[in-house]
Every structure is written in C-alpha cells, then in structure tokens.
Amino acid sequence: MKTLFLVLVIVVLSASLLFAMIIWRQTISFQEKAAMAKERQEEYIRLLKLEREEKQKQEQEMENQDASETKEI
C-alpha cells in the first residue's frame, strides 16, 4: 500500500513538473510574440505621426497659397 502511494506521489510530481515546463516554454514564446507585436505597433504609430505631420504641412502650404492669392487680388 505504501509503495502504491509512493508511486502515485511520483506520478503526480512528474506530471506537475511536465506541466510547469510546458507553461514556462509557452510563456517565453508569448513574451517574444508580444515584444514583436509591440515593435510593429510602435513603428505603425511613428508612420502615422509622420503622415499626420506631412498632411499638416500640406494644409499649411495650401492656406499660405490661398492667403497670398487673396492678397494679390
């Protein structure tokens, strides 16, 4: 009876260690994917800021041209 209990304890500990290793590996994989996604997000935000700045510059240029045209008339 004691040996069966000992075997059960060993099996449970082995299964726990196996699950712990699987969870650990998945956590590392998830961290890597999250880091890559964050990089992509930051790059996308940078691109959006650049596009917004370019659009604002174009709008300012258009306003300046309109203002200069109205002054000429």
trRosetta pair geometry for C-beta under 8 A, 3 or more apart (Angstrom, degrees):
i j d omega theta_ij theta_ji phi_ij phi_ji
1 4 5.8 -52 -152 32 33 111
1 5 6.6 32 151 -16 64 105
2 5 5.6 -55 -152 37 35 112
2 6 6.2 37 150 -21 67 106
3 6 5.4 -51 -146 37 34 115
3 7 6.3 38 152 -21 65 103
4 7 5.6 -50 -147 36 32 112
4 8 6.4 36 151 -21 63 105
5 8 5.5 -52 -148 35 32 114
5 9 6.4 34 152 -20 64 104
6 9 5.7 -51 -149 35 31 112
6 10 6.4 31 152 -18 64 106
7 10 5.7 -55 -148 37 32 112
7 11 6.3 32 153 -20 66 106
8 11 5.7 -53 -146 36 30 111
8 12 6.3 28 156 -17 64 107
9 12 5.8 -56 -146 38 29 109
9 13 6.2 28 156 -17 64 108
10 13 5.8 -56 -145 39 29 110
10 14 6.2 30 155 -20 64 107
11 14 5.8 -55 -146 37 28 111
11 15 6.3 27 155 -17 64 107
12 15 5.8 -54 -146 38 30 110
12 16 6.3 33 153 -21 64 107
13 16 5.6 -53 -147 36 31 113
13 17 6.4 31 155 -18 65 105
14 17 5.8 -54 -149 37 31 110
14 18 6.3 33 152 -21 64 106
15 18 5.5 -52 -147 35 33 114
15 19 6.4 30 156 -15 66 105
16 19 5.9 -56 -148 40 30 107
16 20 6.2 33 152 -22 64 107
17 20 5.5 -53 -145 35 31 114
17 21 6.5 32 155 -19 64 103
18 21 5.9 -55 -153 34 29 109
18 22 6.5 28 151 -17 64 106
19 22 5.6 -53 -146 37 35 112
19 23 6.2 34 156 -17 67 106
20 23 5.9 -55 -146 39 29 110
20 24 6.2 33 154 -22 64 108
21 24 5.6 -53 -145 35 30 114
21 25 6.4 29 157 -17 65 105
22 25 6.0 -56 -149 37 29 108
22 26 6.3 26 154 -16 64 109
23 26 5.7 -58 -146 40 31 110
23 27 6.2 36 154 -25 65 105
24 27 5.7 -53 -150 31 29 114
24 28 6.7 28 153 -17 62 102
25 28 5.8 -53 -152 34 34 110
25 29 6.4 33 151 -17 65 107
26 29 5.5 -54 -147 39 35 113
26 30 6.1 37 153 -21 67 106
27 30 5.7 -54 -146 37 30 112
27 31 6.4 33 154 -22 64 104
28 31 5.7 -53 -149 33 31 113
28 32 6.6 31 153 -19 63 104
29 32 5.9 -55 -152 34 32 110
29 33 6.5 27 153 -14 65 107
30 33 5.8 -57 -147 40 33 109
30 34 6.1 34 154 -21 67 108
31 34 5.7 -54 -144 37 30 112
31 35 6.4 32 155 -22 64 105
32 35 5.8 -53 -149 33 30 111
32 36 6.6 27 154 -15 63 105
33 36 5.8 -55 -150 38 33 110
33 37 6.2 33 153 -19 66 107
34 37 5.6 -54 -145 38 32 112
34 38 6.3 35 154 -22 64 105
35 38 5.7 -52 -149 33 30 113
35 39 6.6 34 151 -20 62 103
36 39 5.7 -52 -152 33 34 113
36 40 6.5 33 152 -17 65 104
37 40 5.7 -53 -149 37 34 111
37 41 6.3 37 151 -21 66 106
38 41 5.5 -53 -147 36 32 114
38 42 6.3 32 155 -18 65 105
39 42 5.8 -55 -147 36 30 109
39 43 6.4 29 154 -18 64 107
40 43 5.7 -56 -148 38 31 111
40 44 6.3 33 153 -20 65 107
41 44 5.7 -55 -148 36 30 112
41 45 6.4 31 153 -19 64 105
42 45 5.6 -52 -148 35 33 112
42 46 6.5 37 151 -21 64 103
43 46 5.6 -51 -151 33 33 114
43 47 6.5 33 151 -18 64 103
44 47 5.7 -53 -150 36 33 111
44 48 6.4 34 152 -19 65 105
45 48 5.6 -53 -148 36 33 113
45 49 6.5 35 153 -20 65 103
46 49 5.8 -55 -151 34 31 111
46 50 6.5 30 152 -18 65 105
47 50 5.7 -54 -149 36 33 111
47 51 6.3 32 154 -18 66 106
48 51 5.7 -54 -146 38 32 110
48 52 6.2 34 154 -21 65 106
49 52 5.6 -54 -147 36 31 112
49 53 6.3 32 154 -20 65 105
50 53 5.7 -54 -148 35 31 111
50 54 6.4 30 154 -18 65 106
51 54 5.7 -54 -147 37 32 111
51 55 6.3 33 153 -20 65 107
52 55 5.7 -55 -148 37 30 112
52 56 6.4 31 153 -19 64 105
53 56 5.7 -54 -148 36 31 111
53 57 6.4 33 153 -20 64 104
54 57 5.7 -53 -149 35 32 112
54 58 6.4 32 153 -18 65 105
55 58 5.7 -53 -149 36 32 111
55 59 6.4 32 152 -19 65 105
56 59 5.6 -53 -147 37 32 111
56 60 6.3 34 153 -19 65 105
57 60 5.7 -54 -148 36 31 111
57 61 6.3 33 152 -20 64 105
58 61 5.6 -53 -148 36 32 113
58 62 6.4 34 153 -20 65 104
59 62 5.6 -52 -148 36 32 112
59 63 6.4 33 152 -19 65 105
60 63 5.6 -53 -147 37 33 112
60 64 6.3 34 152 -20 65 105
61 64 5.6 -52 -146 36 32 112
61 65 6.3 32 154 -19 65 105
62 65 5.7 -53 -148 36 31 111
62 66 6.3 32 153 -18 65 106
63 66 5.6 -54 -146 38 31 111
63 67 6.2 33 154 -20 65 107
64 67 5.7 -54 -146 37 30 112
64 68 6.3 26 156 -16 65 106
65 68 5.8 -56 -145 39 30 107
65 69 6.2 31 154 -20 64 108
66 69 5.7 -55 -147 36 30 112
66 70 6.4 27 156 -17 64 106
67 70 5.9 -55 -148 37 30 108
67 71 6.5 31 153 -20 63 107
68 71 5.6 -52 -147 34 34 113
68 72 6.5 38 153 -23 64 104
69 72 5.7 -52 -149 31 33 112
69 73 6.8 28 155 -18 64 104
70 73 5.9 -54 -149 33 35 108
